[in-house]
């Protein structure tokens, strides 16, 4: 109790400091103290093992993945520590946030992090869109180091937490470390079954293409056959994305991207236009599909026509582009420009749904786990739906200790 009392006392002091000056550094210090409170609570309830479970306990390697080479899938993105809390609609209105939306933090939104941490029950969860997807993929594959992830973190405890989370599932995390910077964070505000995201990128925004080009790192790129990048990373290091895309094209490998958010679709239009010829698989939800269609000047308001048009955008290779669009509980849409298919999503009872944050990332992770094993599109979609429904019943993109996925071709119709 003494430790908890000191933590509360320190929080009170920091709150007084906030009235004098609110900035990113004070926000970070405050969150560290709250994180200490969170860890203390877990320790006092004998739950510390949930934060640090050995990779051997998590690993559930299956025969069908044994033939996969280590490092076959590489991703690059913004590693973030998620601060997740249930909030009322008034909270979003107060900070001018929208449901099912994502924004980057600005000076006006920094006080929102204090408001969230001080007035609501916050959980600290490893996050970042690409990192979420790759952690899920590695968890489902089971074979250690099948997946490699690049990103940038600070030389702080939050960065250490992200590294531990990667190790838990056997993912090979190659972090560029900025010792003087803070690890990025993301406020995940849950309103019912919707969520609103506000990312404070910090160190995540400082990844450099030079780090990717280091000999030991570029060897990992050359070793991989599949590459995945979320659109969010376009605001951090475009040169790294271009370099990977061009390498994938020159070596006849697979380059995959995610539209990520409507604001990314509208503000990064020119870069998407440049990258589209290299994209072999494109993920997104229906709102993002409509937004990129609008940005590209498509006249159609029909989702089917839009998906087919996106699939038919000119490519650098002869390989067709696969477009995968999720619609929450509605059917998943797939098209390669000539084929158009929908896959129903089994419905979960409302009482089983915890929150929707991370479900889109989980779908991608599940899909990729089968795609890199050269399974059928139906099996890829089934794995994606299964993974998303696992996460739908948990807080954020947190993973069970063991993966009980059965790749029997029946996952798409099975409620977990």
N, C-alpha and C positions, 0 to 999 in steps of 0.2 A: 504493500500500500504506500510505503514511503516513496518508492520510485514513481508511482502514478501521481502522487501529490506534487512532486517536484516537476513532473512533466506539465501538469495543469498550471502550476505557478509560472513556469517558463512561457506557456501559451498566453497567459494573462499579460505578462510583460511585453511579449511580442505584439499583442493586440494594441497596447498603448503606443508602441512604436509605429504601428500602422497609421494612427491618426496624424503622426508627424510626417511620415514619408511612406508612400506605397510604391514599390518598384519590384522588378523581377527577383532581385536578390532577397528582399525581405519575404517575398512570396515563397521562395525556395526554402529558406530557413524555417519558415512556419510549417511548410508541408513536411519537412524532415522531422520536426517535433511531433507532428500528428502521426507520422509514420511510426515513430518510436512508441506512441500510445497504442497504435494498432498492433505492433509486434508484442508489446507487453501484454495486451489482452489475450493474444493467441497463446503466449507462453503460459499465462496463468490458467488457461483452460486446457492445457496439454495438447495444443493443436500445432505446435511449432513444426512437427513433421510434415504438415501440409505445405509448408513453404519450402522445405528443403528435403525432398525425397530423392534418393539416389537414382541415377539414370538406369541402374540395373533393375530397380523396382519398377520403373516406368516402362522399360523396353519390353515389347511384346512381339518380337520378330516372327514373321510367318514365312512359310516356304516359298510362296509366290514372289516374295521380294528379295530372296537370298541372291538371285542372279543380278540384281541391280548393283552397279558400281557405286562406290562411295563418291559423294559429291556430284551425283548425276543431275541434281536440281540446284540451281543457284538463284537467290533472290537478293535484291538490294532495296533498302527502304529507310524509313524514319523510325528507329527504335524509341518507344515512349513508355513511360510508366503511367497507366491509366488510374485516374482518381474517379471512381464510380459511386454514384449515390442516387437514390430515388428522390425526386423533387416534385413539387406541385407545378401546375401550368403557370402559376404566377411568377415562379422563379425564372422561367424562360422569357416571359413577358418583361420582367424587370431588366434583364440583361440583353433584351432584343435578340434572343436566340429562337430558332425555329425547330419544330419537331422533325425528325428524320432528315437532319441537315448536318453539315460539318463546316466549320470555319477555322481560320487561323487566328490566334490570339493577337490582340493589339493592346495599346496602353489602356484603353477604356475597359478592357475585359480582364485585366490583371486582378482588380479587386474581386471579381467574380469567384476566383479560386479561393480567396479567403472566406467569402460568403459560403461557398460550398462546403469547405472543410470544417468551418466553425459551427455551422447550423444544421448540418445533415450527417447521417451516418455514412462515412466514406470507406470504401474498400480499395486497397492498392493492388492492382493487377498488371502483369506484364502485357504491354500492348504495342500499338503501331500496326497498321494494316498489313503490310507485307510480312512482318515478323509473325503476326497472328496466323496468317495463312500457312507460312512455312512451318511453324510449330505444329499446327494441326496435321499437315502433310507428313512430317517426320514422325509424329505420334502414331499415325495410322500405318505408316510403312514399318516402323519398328526397328529396322536394321540401322544401327548407329551411323551417324555421319553420312546418311544418304543425301541429306540436305545441307547446303551451306548458305549462310546469311551474312551480308555485308551491311554495315550501318555505322553511325557515329554516336558515341556516348561521352559523357563527362567523366572525369576522374573522381567520382563520388560514390556514395553507398547505393543510390538508385541505379547507377550503372552496374554495380556489382549484383544487384537483385536481378536485373535483366540477364546477366551472364549466367547466373544460377538457374533461372527459368529455362534458358536455352539448353543447358547441360542436362536438366531433368528429363527432357524428351530425347536426348541424344543428337540435337542439332549442333552443327559446327558453326558457331557464331564468331565471325571475324570483325571485331569492332575497332574502328579507328577511334582513338581516345584523345580528347581535348582536355588536358589536365585542369585548365583554368576555367572551363565551362561547366554548366550544369546539364545533367541528363534531361532530355525533353520529357514533358508531361502532357497528358490529355485529360481534360475534364469530360467525363461521360455522364451526362445528365439524363436520368431515366424518368419518363413520364408515362405511366401505364405500360403499354407495350411498344412505346416509341422511345427514341433516344435522340439527343442532340450532343454533338461533339465540338469541343473547342480545344485545339492543339497549340501548346506553347512549345515550339520545336527546339529552341535553345541549341544544344550541341548537335542534335539531329540534322540541323540545317547547315552544318559545317563539313559534311563529307566532301572529300576532294577526289577528283579523278586520278590525281597523282598516287593516292593510296591504293587505288584499284590497280594501277600500273606497276606497283612494286612486284618484283620477280616472283616472290613466293605467293602473292595474291593472284597474279595473272595466270599462274599455273593452274589455279583452281578454276578460273574461267575457261581455260583451254580444256580442262578435264571434263567439264560439264557438258550436257547435251540439251538441257532445258533451262530457260531463263524466265524469271517472273519479276515484274516491277509494277507496283501500284502507282496510279497517276499522281498520288500525293507527293511522290518523290520528285516530280517535275519541278517543284518549287525549291528543291534543295540542291540538286546537282544534275542538270541536264547533260553536261558532257559525258558523265558516266553512263547515262542511259543510252546516248547515241553510240558510245563506244561498244557497249554490249550488244546493241541491236545490229550494228554493222558486223561485229564478229560473228554473231549467230547467222546472219545472212551469208557471209563469205564461207562459213564452215558447214552450211546446210543444217544448222541446228534450229531449235524452236525458240522463238521469242514471244513472250506472252505479257499482256498488260491488262490493267484494270482502269476503268474510267474514274472510279473512286468517289467522286462527288460532283454535283451540278456546277459548283463554282470552278472546279478544275476544268470541266468541259468547256465552259465559256471563256475563261481567262487564258487557257493554254491551247486554244484552237490552232494557232499557227504551228505549235510544236507537235500536236497530234497529227496535223496534216503531213509534217515531215516524217513522223514515225510510222504512220499507217502502212506504207509499203513493206515494212519489216515485221509487222504484227501478224503472227500466225494464229493466236487465240486471243480474243478480246472479251473481258468480263465486264459486267455492269448490271445495274438494276434498271427498271423501266423509266424512272425519272431521269436518270443519266443518259439513257438511250435517246429520249426525246430532246434533252438539252444539247447533246453533241450533234444531233440531226439539225437542230435549229442553228447551231453555230456554223455548221457546214453548208447551210442554205438549202437543206432538203425541204420540199414543199409538202410532202405527205404527212398526215397526222395519224396514220395507221401504223401501229407498232410492228406488225408483221412486215409491212413494206419497208419500214425504217431499218429493221434488223437485216433484211435481205440486201438493202442498199449498202449498209455498212460492210457487210461481208464481201460485197462486190467491188469495194474501193480497190484501185489498182495496187498490185503487190509487186515486190522486187523479184520474187521467185515464182515458180510455176505452182507452188503449193497453195491450195485454197485456204482462205481465212475462215476460222470457226468463230462465230459470235455467240456468246452465252449470256442470256439476260434472265435475271431472277426477278420475281414479282411478289416477294414475301410468301404468303400462303397460296398464291395463285400459281399456275403451272410455270415451269422453267421453259424458256424458249431457246431453241438451238437452230442455227442456220449456217450453211457454208456457201451461200449464194445461190445454190441450185436446190438443195434440200432444205426443208423447213419442218421442224418437229417440236412438239410440246410434250412435257413430262409432268404429270400431276404430282402435287406435293401432299403427302398424308397430313391430315389435320390433327393437331394436338389440342387437348382440352385446355381451356383458358387457365385452369388452376395449376397446370403443369408448366406454364410459361413463366420464367423468372424475369428475363428481359431480352430484348432483341439485339443488344450491342454485341458486335463480333460475329453475328450469324452469317453475314455476307462474306466475311473473311474466312470463316470456317467452311462455307460451301466451296470456296475456291481451293482451300487446302485439301478437302476431301476429293474434289475433282482431280486435282493435280496428282494426288497419291496414286490414282489409277491410270491417269493419262501417261505418266512417265513409265508405267509398267505395260504400256501399249494395250490397255483394255479397251473394250468397245465404248462408244459415246454413252450408251445407255448405262453401262456400269460406272462410268465416270460421273454421270449425273446422279445416279443412285447413291454413290459414295458421298457426293457433295451434299445431297439432301440429308443423308444420315448424319453427317458431321454437323451440319447447321442445326439439326434438331437436338443433338447432344448439347451444344452450346446454348441453345434456346432455353434449356432447362437448368442453366447455371448462371452465375454472376459473371458478366464479361466473358472474355475468351479464356476462361480457366478450364483446365483439362482434368478428367478423371485419371487416377493413377495408371490404370490399364485400359487398353483399347479392345473392346469386344466386337469390333466390326467383323461381319461375315461377308466375304465377297462371293456370295452364291448367286449373284445376278438378281436377287429379290429385294435388295435394300431399298430401292426406290418406292416400293409399296409397303414397307414395314415401318410402323411407328415405334420409335425407340422408347 
